Amino acid sequence: MTPIMPDLAGGVLMTNSGKFAHYAPGNTGYAVLYASLADCVESSVTGRPTFTDIAA
C-alpha cells in the first residue's frame, strides 16, 4: 500500500472516523486523536487539538 502522508516522526492526526482511526497507525505510522467532527474542525481552525465533549 502506498503511504498517503509523508513520513513524519512523532506525527499525529485527528479524525472523526472510527475506521480510519483504527487503520491509520498501520497505514501512516502516525498516532491518532479520535474526536467529533466539530472538534476536528475547531482543531483545524486553532491549530491545536481541541476537545469540547469530554465526559467527566
mmCIF file as Biopython writes it, N, C-alpha, C and O atoms, coordinates in Angstrom:
data_model
#
loop_
_atom_site.group_PDB
_atom_site.id
_atom_site.type_symbol
_atom_site.label_atom_id
_atom_site.label_alt_id
_atom_site.label_comp_id
_atom_site.label_asym_id
_atom_site.label_entity_id
_atom_site.label_seq_id
_atom_site.pdbx_PDB_ins_code
_atom_site.Cartn_x
_atom_site.Cartn_y
_atom_site.Cartn_z
_atom_site.occupancy
_atom_site.B_iso_or_equiv
_atom_site.auth_seq_id
_atom_site.auth_asym_id
_atom_site.pdbx_PDB_model_num
ATOM 1   N N  . MET A ? 1  ? 0.849   -1.182 0.000  1.0 0.0 1  A 1 
ATOM 2   C CA . MET A ? 1  ? 0.000   0.000  0.000  1.0 0.0 1  A 1 
ATOM 3   C C  . MET A ? 1  ? 0.891   1.241  0.000  1.0 0.0 1  A 1 
ATOM 4   O O  . MET A ? 1  ? 1.883   1.291  0.728  1.0 0.0 1  A 1 
ATOM 5   N N  . THR A ? 2  ? 0.554   2.216  -0.790 1.0 0.0 2  A 1 
ATOM 6   C CA . THR A ? 2  ? 1.307   3.470  -0.862 1.0 0.0 2  A 1 
ATOM 7   C C  . THR A ? 2  ? 0.907   4.374  0.284  1.0 0.0 2  A 1 
ATOM 8   O O  . THR A ? 2  ? -0.285  4.572  0.520  1.0 0.0 2  A 1 
ATOM 9   N N  . PRO A ? 3  ? 1.876   4.933  1.009  1.0 0.0 3  A 1 
ATOM 10  C CA . PRO A ? 3  ? 1.543   5.851  2.106  1.0 0.0 3  A 1 
ATOM 11  C C  . PRO A ? 3  ? 0.778   7.059  1.572  1.0 0.0 3  A 1 
ATOM 12  O O  . PRO A ? 3  ? 1.065   7.556  0.483  1.0 0.0 3  A 1 
ATOM 13  N N  . ILE A ? 4  ? -0.195  7.524  2.348  1.0 0.0 4  A 1 
ATOM 14  C CA . ILE A ? 4  ? -0.990  8.683  1.939  1.0 0.0 4  A 1 
ATOM 15  C C  . ILE A ? 4  ? -0.481  9.977  2.556  1.0 0.0 4  A 1 
ATOM 16  O O  . ILE A ? 4  ? -0.944  11.062 2.204  1.0 0.0 4  A 1 
ATOM 17  N N  . MET A ? 5  ? 0.467   9.863  3.470  1.0 0.0 5  A 1 
ATOM 18  C CA . MET A ? 5  ? 1.016   11.038 4.136  1.0 0.0 5  A 1 
ATOM 19  C C  . MET A ? 5  ? 2.532   10.905 4.199  1.0 0.0 5  A 1 
ATOM 20  O O  . MET A ? 5  ? 3.053   9.790  4.196  1.0 0.0 5  A 1 
ATOM 21  N N  . PRO A ? 6  ? 3.241   12.017 4.257  1.0 0.0 6  A 1 
ATOM 22  C CA . PRO A ? 6  ? 4.702   11.935 4.336  1.0 0.0 6  A 1 
ATOM 23  C C  . PRO A ? 6  ? 5.158   11.293 5.641  1.0 0.0 6  A 1 
ATOM 24  O O  . PRO A ? 6  ? 4.468   11.376 6.657  1.0 0.0 6  A 1 
ATOM 25  N N  . ASP A ? 7  ? 6.317   10.658 5.605  1.0 0.0 7  A 1 
ATOM 26  C CA . ASP A ? 7  ? 6.879   10.048 6.806  1.0 0.0 7  A 1 
ATOM 27  C C  . ASP A ? 7  ? 7.310   11.159 7.764  1.0 0.0 7  A 1 
ATOM 28  O O  . ASP A ? 7  ? 8.178   11.965 7.429  1.0 0.0 7  A 1 
ATOM 29  N N  . LEU A ? 8  ? 6.713   11.205 8.943  1.0 0.0 8  A 1 
ATOM 30  C CA . LEU A ? 8  ? 6.987   12.251 9.919  1.0 0.0 8  A 1 
ATOM 31  C C  . LEU A ? 8  ? 7.083   11.615 11.297 1.0 0.0 8  A 1 
ATOM 32  O O  . LEU A ? 8  ? 6.079   11.158 11.844 1.0 0.0 8  A 1 
ATOM 33  N N  . ALA A ? 9  ? 8.287   11.583 11.862 1.0 0.0 9  A 1 
ATOM 34  C CA . ALA A ? 9  ? 8.481   11.002 13.190 1.0 0.0 9  A 1 
ATOM 35  C C  . ALA A ? 9  ? 7.637   11.763 14.204 1.0 0.0 9  A 1 
ATOM 36  O O  . ALA A ? 9  ? 7.685   12.992 14.256 1.0 0.0 9  A 1 
ATOM 37  N N  . GLY A ? 10 ? 6.875   11.051 14.998 1.0 0.0 10 A 1 
ATOM 38  C CA . GLY A ? 10 ? 6.033   11.672 16.021 1.0 0.0 10 A 1 
ATOM 39  C C  . GLY A ? 10 ? 4.782   12.318 15.452 1.0 0.0 10 A 1 
ATOM 40  O O  . GLY A ? 10 ? 4.131   13.105 16.141 1.0 0.0 10 A 1 
ATOM 41  N N  . GLY A ? 11 ? 4.429   12.004 14.206 1.0 0.0 11 A 1 
ATOM 42  C CA . GLY A ? 11 ? 3.254   12.601 13.575 1.0 0.0 11 A 1 
ATOM 43  C C  . GLY A ? 11 ? 1.961   12.173 14.254 1.0 0.0 11 A 1 
ATOM 44  O O  . GLY A ? 11 ? 1.823   11.034 14.702 1.0 0.0 11 A 1 
ATOM 45  N N  . VAL A ? 12 ? 1.032   13.093 14.321 1.0 0.0 12 A 1 
ATOM 46  C CA . VAL A ? 12 ? -0.284  12.844 14.923 1.0 0.0 12 A 1 
ATOM 47  C C  . VAL A ? 12 ? -1.342  13.392 13.977 1.0 0.0 12 A 1 
ATOM 48  O O  . VAL A ? 12 ? -1.176  14.472 13.409 1.0 0.0 12 A 1 
ATOM 49  N N  . LEU A ? 13 ? -2.426  12.651 13.808 1.0 0.0 13 A 1 
ATOM 50  C CA . LEU A ? 13 ? -3.541  13.140 13.010 1.0 0.0 13 A 1 
ATOM 51  C C  . LEU A ? 13 ? -4.819  13.028 13.818 1.0 0.0 13 A 1 
ATOM 52  O O  . LEU A ? 13 ? -4.894  12.269 14.784 1.0 0.0 13 A 1 
ATOM 53  N N  . MET A ? 14 ? -5.817  13.787 13.415 1.0 0.0 14 A 1 
ATOM 54  C CA . MET A ? 14 ? -7.105  13.786 14.120 1.0 0.0 14 A 1 
ATOM 55  C C  . MET A ? 14 ? -8.190  13.411 13.121 1.0 0.0 14 A 1 
ATOM 56  O O  . MET A ? 14 ? -8.185  13.874 11.980 1.0 0.0 14 A 1 
ATOM 57  N N  . THR A ? 15 ? -9.116  12.572 13.559 1.0 0.0 15 A 1 
ATOM 58  C CA . THR A ? 15 ? -10.196 12.124 12.682 1.0 0.0 15 A 1 
ATOM 59  C C  . THR A ? 15 ? -11.473 11.899 13.482 1.0 0.0 15 A 1 
ATOM 60  O O  . THR A ? 15 ? -11.434 11.680 14.693 1.0 0.0 15 A 1 
ATOM 61  N N  . ASN A ? 16 ? -12.603 11.957 12.785 1.0 0.0 16 A 1 
ATOM 62  C CA . ASN A ? 16 ? -13.880 11.598 13.396 1.0 0.0 16 A 1 
ATOM 63  C C  . ASN A ? 16 ? -14.356 10.233 12.899 1.0 0.0 16 A 1 
ATOM 64  O O  . ASN A ? 16 ? -15.476 9.816  13.191 1.0 0.0 16 A 1 
ATOM 65  N N  . SER A ? 17 ? -13.493 9.539  12.144 1.0 0.0 17 A 1 
ATOM 66  C CA . SER A ? 17 ? -13.827 8.230  11.590 1.0 0.0 17 A 1 
ATOM 67  C C  . SER A ? 17 ? -13.203 7.116  12.425 1.0 0.0 17 A 1 
ATOM 68  O O  . SER A ? 17 ? -11.980 7.008  12.523 1.0 0.0 17 A 1 
ATOM 69  N N  . GLY A ? 18 ? -14.051 6.298  13.019 1.0 0.0 18 A 1 
ATOM 70  C CA . GLY A ? 18 ? -13.557 5.177  13.811 1.0 0.0 18 A 1 
ATOM 71  C C  . GLY A ? 18 ? -12.749 4.199  12.978 1.0 0.0 18 A 1 
ATOM 72  O O  . GLY A ? 18 ? -11.729 3.684  13.436 1.0 0.0 18 A 1 
ATOM 73  N N  . LYS A ? 19 ? -13.202 3.942  11.752 1.0 0.0 19 A 1 
ATOM 74  C CA . LYS A ? 19 ? -12.495 3.010  10.875 1.0 0.0 19 A 1 
ATOM 75  C C  . LYS A ? 19 ? -11.112 3.551  10.515 1.0 0.0 19 A 1 
ATOM 76  O O  . LYS A ? 19 ? -10.126 2.816  10.561 1.0 0.0 19 A 1 
ATOM 77  N N  . PHE A ? 20 ? -11.038 4.840  10.156 1.0 0.0 20 A 1 
ATOM 78  C CA . PHE A ? 20 ? -9.748  5.433  9.824  1.0 0.0 20 A 1 
ATOM 79  C C  . PHE A ? 20 ? -8.850  5.475  11.055 1.0 0.0 20 A 1 
ATOM 80  O O  . PHE A ? 20 ? -7.645  5.247  10.947 1.0 0.0 20 A 1 
ATOM 81  N N  . ALA A ? 21 ? -9.421  5.763  12.222 1.0 0.0 21 A 1 
ATOM 82  C CA . ALA A ? 21 ? -8.632  5.803  13.457 1.0 0.0 21 A 1 
ATOM 83  C C  . ALA A ? 21 ? -8.008  4.435  13.736 1.0 0.0 21 A 1 
ATOM 84  O O  . ALA A ? 21 ? -6.898  4.350  14.262 1.0 0.0 21 A 1 
ATOM 85  N N  . HIS A ? 22 ? -8.718  3.377  13.384 1.0 0.0 22 A 1 
ATOM 86  C CA . HIS A ? 22 ? -8.215  2.027  13.602 1.0 0.0 22 A 1 
ATOM 87  C C  . HIS A ? 22 ? -7.063  1.688  12.654 1.0 0.0 22 A 1 
ATOM 88  O O  . HIS A ? 22 ? -6.042  1.150  13.080 1.0 0.0 22 A 1 
ATOM 89  N N  . TYR A ? 23 ? -7.232  2.005  11.374 1.0 0.0 23 A 1 
ATOM 90  C CA . TYR A ? 23 ? -6.249  1.616  10.362 1.0 0.0 23 A 1 
ATOM 91  C C  . TYR A ? 23 ? -5.115  2.616  10.161 1.0 0.0 23 A 1 
ATOM 92  O O  . TYR A ? 23 ? -4.062  2.239  9.647  1.0 0.0 23 A 1 
ATOM 93  N N  . ALA A ? 24 ? -5.293  3.865  10.546 1.0 0.0 24 A 1 
ATOM 94  C CA . ALA A ? 24 ? -4.297  4.913  10.266 1.0 0.0 24 A 1 
ATOM 95  C C  . ALA A ? 24 ? -2.909  4.631  10.842 1.0 0.0 24 A 1 
ATOM 96  O O  . ALA A ? 24 ? -1.922  4.824  10.132 1.0 0.0 24 A 1 
ATOM 97  N N  . PRO A ? 25 ? -2.784  4.185  12.093 1.0 0.0 25 A 1 
ATOM 98  C CA . PRO A ? 25 ? -1.422  3.958  12.598 1.0 0.0 25 A 1 
ATOM 99  C C  . PRO A ? 25 ? -0.627  2.965  11.751 1.0 0.0 25 A 1 
ATOM 100 O O  . PRO A ? 25 ? 0.560   3.175  11.503 1.0 0.0 25 A 1 
ATOM 101 N N  . GLY A ? 26 ? -1.257  1.912  11.318 1.0 0.0 26 A 1 
ATOM 102 C CA . GLY A ? 26 ? -0.570  0.922  10.494 1.0 0.0 26 A 1 
ATOM 103 C C  . GLY A ? 26 ? -0.289  1.409  9.082  1.0 0.0 26 A 1 
ATOM 104 O O  . GLY A ? 26 ? 0.730   1.056  8.488  1.0 0.0 26 A 1 
ATOM 105 N N  . ASN A ? 27 ? -1.191  2.218  8.549  1.0 0.0 27 A 1 
ATOM 106 C CA . ASN A ? 27 ? -1.036  2.706  7.180  1.0 0.0 27 A 1 
ATOM 107 C C  . ASN A ? 27 ? -0.173  3.956  7.079  1.0 0.0 27 A 1 
ATOM 108 O O  . ASN A ? 27 ? 0.470   4.177  6.053  1.0 0.0 27 A 1 
ATOM 109 N N  . THR A ? 28 ? -0.146  4.774  8.121  1.0 0.0 28 A 1 
ATOM 110 C CA . THR A ? 28 ? 0.564   6.052  8.045  1.0 0.0 28 A 1 
ATOM 111 C C  . THR A ? 28 ? 1.747   6.149  8.995  1.0 0.0 28 A 1 
ATOM 112 O O  . THR A ? 28 ? 2.674   6.919  8.744  1.0 0.0 28 A 1 
ATOM 113 N N  . GLY A ? 29 ? 1.733   5.381  10.084 1.0 0.0 29 A 1 
ATOM 114 C CA . GLY A ? 29 ? 2.765   5.498  11.105 1.0 0.0 29 A 1 
ATOM 115 C C  . GLY A ? 29 ? 2.494   6.631  12.079 1.0 0.0 29 A 1 
ATOM 116 O O  . GLY A ? 29 ? 3.293   6.876  12.982 1.0 0.0 29 A 1 
ATOM 117 N N  . TYR A ? 30 ? 1.375   7.326  11.908 1.0 0.0 30 A 1 
ATOM 118 C CA . TYR A ? 30 ? 1.023   8.448  12.768 1.0 0.0 30 A 1 
ATOM 119 C C  . TYR A ? 30 ? 0.181   7.961  13.950 1.0 0.0 30 A 1 
ATOM 120 O O  . TYR A ? 30 ? -0.536  6.965  13.843 1.0 0.0 30 A 1 
ATOM 121 N N  . ALA A ? 31 ? 0.273   8.666  15.063 1.0 0.0 31 A 1 
ATOM 122 C CA . ALA A ? 31 ? -0.642  8.442  16.177 1.0 0.0 31 A 1 
ATOM 123 C C  . ALA A ? 31 ? -1.978  9.090  15.796 1.0 0.0 31 A 1 
ATOM 124 O O  . ALA A ? 31 ? -2.027  9.924  14.892 1.0 0.0 31 A 1 
ATOM 125 N N  . VAL A ? 32 ? -3.051  8.710  16.479 1.0 0.0 32 A 1 
ATOM 126 C CA . VAL A ? 32 ? -4.387  9.188  16.120 1.0 0.0 32 A 1 
ATOM 127 C C  . VAL A ? 32 ? -5.094  9.798  17.321 1.0 0.0 32 A 1 
ATOM 128 O O  . VAL A ? 32 ? -5.045  9.268  18.431 1.0 0.0 32 A 1 
ATOM 129 N N  . LEU A ? 33 ? -5.751  10.919 17.072 1.0 0.0 33 A 1 
ATOM 130 C CA . LEU A ? 33 ? -6.687  11.505 18.026 1.0 0.0 33 A 1 
ATOM 131 C C  . LEU A ? 33 ? -8.070  11.321 17.424 1.0 0.0 33 A 1 
ATOM 132 O O  . LEU A ? 33 ? -8.309  11.707 16.280 1.0 0.0 33 A 1 
ATOM 133 N N  . TYR A ? 34 ? -8.980  10.733 18.188 1.0 0.0 34 A 1 
ATOM 134 C CA . TYR A ? 34 ? -10.343 10.480 17.720 1.0 0.0 34 A 1 
ATOM 135 C C  . TYR A ? 34 ? -11.263 11.490 18.382 1.0 0.0 34 A 1 
ATOM 136 O O  . TYR A ? 34 ? -11.263 11.620 19.606 1.0 0.0 34 A 1 
ATOM 137 N N  . ALA A ? 35 ? -12.049 12.209 17.585 1.0 0.0 35 A 1 
ATOM 138 C CA . ALA A ? 35 ? -12.906 13.260 18.139 1.0 0.0 35 A 1 
ATOM 139 C C  . ALA A ? 35 ? -14.126 13.453 17.252 1.0 0.0 35 A 1 
ATOM 140 O O  . ALA A ? 35 ? -14.241 12.850 16.185 1.0 0.0 35 A 1 
ATOM 141 N N  . SER A ? 36 ? -15.024 14.297 17.711 1.0 0.0 36 A 1 
ATOM 142 C CA . SER A ? 36 ? -16.208 14.628 16.925 1.0 0.0 36 A 1 
ATOM 143 C C  . SER A ? 36 ? -15.815 15.487 15.728 1.0 0.0 36 A 1 
ATOM 144 O O  . SER A ? 36 ? -14.721 16.050 15.690 1.0 0.0 36 A 1 
ATOM 145 N N  . LEU A ? 37 ? -16.705 15.580 14.762 1.0 0.0 37 A 1 
ATOM 146 C CA . LEU A ? 37 ? -16.448 16.426 13.598 1.0 0.0 37 A 1 
ATOM 147 C C  . LEU A ? 37 ? -16.246 17.874 14.031 1.0 0.0 37 A 1 
ATOM 148 O O  . LEU A ? 37 ? -15.352 18.553 13.526 1.0 0.0 37 A 1 
ATOM 149 N N  . ALA A ? 38 ? -17.065 18.345 14.957 1.0 0.0 38 A 1 
ATOM 150 C CA . ALA A ? 38 ? -16.937 19.723 15.447 1.0 0.0 38 A 1 
ATOM 151 C C  . ALA A ? 38 ? -15.558 19.952 16.067 1.0 0.0 38 A 1 
ATOM 152 O O  . ALA A ? 38 ? -14.946 20.996 15.840 1.0 0.0 38 A 1 
ATOM 153 N N  . ASP A ? 39 ? -15.069 18.994 16.843 1.0 0.0 39 A 1 
ATOM 154 C CA . ASP A ? 39 ? -13.742 19.128 17.455 1.0 0.0 39 A 1 
ATOM 155 C C  . ASP A ? 39 ? -12.637 19.078 16.403 1.0 0.0 39 A 1 
ATOM 156 O O  . ASP A ? 39 ? -11.637 19.785 16.533 1.0 0.0 39 A 1 
ATOM 157 N N  . CYS A ? 40 ? -12.796 18.262 15.372 1.0 0.0 40 A 1 
ATOM 158 C CA . CYS A ? 40 ? -11.806 18.212 14.289 1.0 0.0 40 A 1 
ATOM 159 C C  . CYS A ? 40 ? -11.742 19.557 13.569 1.0 0.0 40 A 1 
ATOM 160 O O  . CYS A ? 40 ? -10.656 20.048 13.262 1.0 0.0 40 A 1 
ATOM 161 N N  . VAL A ? 41 ? -12.906 20.153 13.301 1.0 0.0 41 A 1 
ATOM 162 C CA . VAL A ? 41 ? -12.942 21.450 12.623 1.0 0.0 41 A 1 
ATOM 163 C C  . VAL A ? 41 ? -12.330 22.526 13.513 1.0 0.0 41 A 1 
ATOM 164 O O  . VAL A ? 41 ? -11.507 23.316 13.051 1.0 0.0 41 A 1 
ATOM 165 N N  . GLU A ? 42 ? -12.720 22.565 14.774 1.0 0.0 42 A 1 
ATOM 166 C CA . GLU A ? 42 ? -12.176 23.570 15.702 1.0 0.0 42 A 1 
ATOM 167 C C  . GLU A ? 42 ? -10.665 23.411 15.849 1.0 0.0 42 A 1 
ATOM 168 O O  . GLU A ? 42 ? -9.942  24.404 15.923 1.0 0.0 42 A 1 
ATOM 169 N N  . SER A ? 43 ? -10.190 22.186 15.891 1.0 0.0 43 A 1 
ATOM 170 C CA . SER A ? 43 ? -8.749  21.939 15.983 1.0 0.0 43 A 1 
ATOM 171 C C  . SER A ? 43 ? -8.027  22.447 14.746 1.0 0.0 43 A 1 
ATOM 172 O O  . SER A ? 43 ? -6.922  22.983 14.836 1.0 0.0 43 A 1 
ATOM 173 N N  . SER A ? 44 ? -8.656  22.276 13.593 1.0 0.0 44 A 1 
ATOM 174 C CA . SER A ? 44 ? -8.076  22.775 12.354 1.0 0.0 44 A 1 
ATOM 175 C C  . SER A ? 44 ? -7.989  24.300 12.368 1.0 0.0 44 A 1 
ATOM 176 O O  . SER A ? 44 ? -7.006  24.875 11.900 1.0 0.0 44 A 1 
ATOM 177 N N  . VAL A ? 45 ? -9.009  24.944 12.899 1.0 0.0 45 A 1 
ATOM 178 C CA . VAL A ? 45 ? -9.040  26.408 12.956 1.0 0.0 45 A 1 
ATOM 179 C C  . VAL A ? 45 ? -7.995  26.942 13.939 1.0 0.0 45 A 1 
ATOM 180 O O  . VAL A ? 45 ? -7.292  27.906 13.634 1.0 0.0 45 A 1 
ATOM 181 N N  . THR A ? 46 ? -7.892  26.320 15.112 1.0 0.0 46 A 1 
ATOM 182 C CA . THR A ? 46 ? -6.973  26.815 16.145 1.0 0.0 46 A 1 
ATOM 183 C C  . THR A ? 46 ? -5.539  26.336 15.954 1.0 0.0 46 A 1 
ATOM 184 O O  . THR A ? 46 ? -4.599  26.949 16.462 1.0 0.0 46 A 1 
ATOM 185 N N  . GLY A ? 47 ? -5.374  25.233 15.217 1.0 0.0 47 A 1 
ATOM 186 C CA . GLY A ? 47 ? -4.031  24.701 15.012 1.0 0.0 47 A 1 
ATOM 187 C C  . GLY A ? 47 ? -3.527  23.850 16.155 1.0 0.0 47 A 1 
ATOM 188 O O  . GLY A ? 47 ? -2.336  23.548 16.226 1.0 0.0 47 A 1 
ATOM 189 N N  . ARG A ? 48 ? -4.421  23.456 17.057 1.0 0.0 48 A 1 
ATOM 190 C CA . ARG A ? 48 ? -4.049  22.572 18.178 1.0 0.0 48 A 1 
ATOM 191 C C  . ARG A ? 48 ? -5.264  21.719 18.527 1.0 0.0 48 A 1 
ATOM 192 O O  . ARG A ? 48 ? -6.397  22.134 18.279 1.0 0.0 48 A 1 
ATOM 193 N N  . PRO A ? 49 ? -5.050  20.539 19.096 1.0 0.0 49 A 1 
ATOM 194 C CA . PRO A ? 49 ? -6.189  19.673 19.426 1.0 0.0 49 A 1 
ATOM 195 C C  . PRO A ? 49 ? -7.144  20.339 20.406 1.0 0.0 49 A 1 
ATOM 196 O O  . PRO A ? 49 ? -6.733  20.887 21.429 1.0 0.0 49 A 1 
ATOM 197 N N  . THR A ? 50 ? -8.426  20.279 20.069 1.0 0.0 50 A 1 
ATOM 198 C CA . THR A ? 50 ? -9.469  20.854 20.912 1.0 0.0 50 A 1 
ATOM 199 C C  . THR A ? 50 ? -10.539 19.790 21.133 1.0 0.0 50 A 1 
ATOM 200 O O  . THR A ? 50 ? -11.030 19.182 20.183 1.0 0.0 50 A 1 
ATOM 201 N N  . PHE A ? 51 ? -10.888 19.577 22.380 1.0 0.0 51 A 1 
ATOM 202 C CA . PHE A ? 51 ? -11.926 18.604 22.733 1.0 0.0 51 A 1 
ATOM 203 C C  . PHE A ? 51 ? -12.962 19.316 23.584 1.0 0.0 51 A 1 
ATOM 204 O O  . PHE A ? 51 ? -12.651 19.791 24.676 1.0 0.0 51 A 1 
ATOM 205 N N  . THR A ? 52 ? -14.199 19.394 23.088 1.0 0.0 52 A 1 
ATOM 206 C CA . THR A ? 52 ? -15.247 20.076 23.831 1.0 0.0 52 A 1 
ATOM 207 C C  . THR A ? 52 ? -16.207 19.110 24.519 1.0 0.0 52 A 1 
ATOM 208 O O  . THR A ? 52 ? -16.903 19.498 25.458 1.0 0.0 52 A 1 
ATOM 209 N N  . ASP A ? 53 ? -16.254 17.867 24.068 1.0 0.0 53 A 1 
ATOM 210 C CA . ASP A ? 53 ? -17.219 16.908 24.597 1.0 0.0 53 A 1 
ATOM 211 C C  . ASP A ? 53 ? -16.546 15.820 25.416 1.0 0.0 53 A 1 
ATOM 212 O O  . ASP A ? 53 ? -16.780 14.635 25.180 1.0 0.0 53 A 1 
ATOM 213 N N  . ILE A ? 54 ? -15.714 16.207 26.374 1.0 0.0 54 A 1 
ATOM 214 C CA . ILE A ? 54 ? -15.033 15.226 27.214 1.0 0.0 54 A 1 
ATOM 215 C C  . ILE A ? 54 ? -15.925 14.873 28.395 1.0 0.0 54 A 1 
ATOM 216 O O  . ILE A ? 54 ? -16.328 15.746 29.164 1.0 0.0 54 A 1 
ATOM 217 N N  . ALA A ? 55 ? -16.229 13.580 28.534 1.0 0.0 55 A 1 
ATOM 218 C CA . ALA A ? 55 ? -17.056 13.108 29.648 1.0 0.0 55 A 1 
ATOM 219 C C  . ALA A ? 55 ? -16.246 13.123 30.938 1.0 0.0 55 A 1 
ATOM 220 O O  . ALA A ? 55 ? -15.064 12.777 30.946 1.0 0.0 55 A 1 
ATOM 221 N N  . ALA A ? 56 ? -16.883 13.520 32.011 1.0 0.0 56 A 1 
ATOM 222 C CA . ALA A ? 56 ? -16.196 13.581 33.310 1.0 0.0 56 A 1 
ATOM 223 C C  . ALA A ? 56 ? -16.180 12.240 33.978 1.0 0.0 56 A 1 
ATOM 224 O O  . ALA A ? 56 ? -15.644 12.104 35.077 1.0 0.0 56 A 1 
#
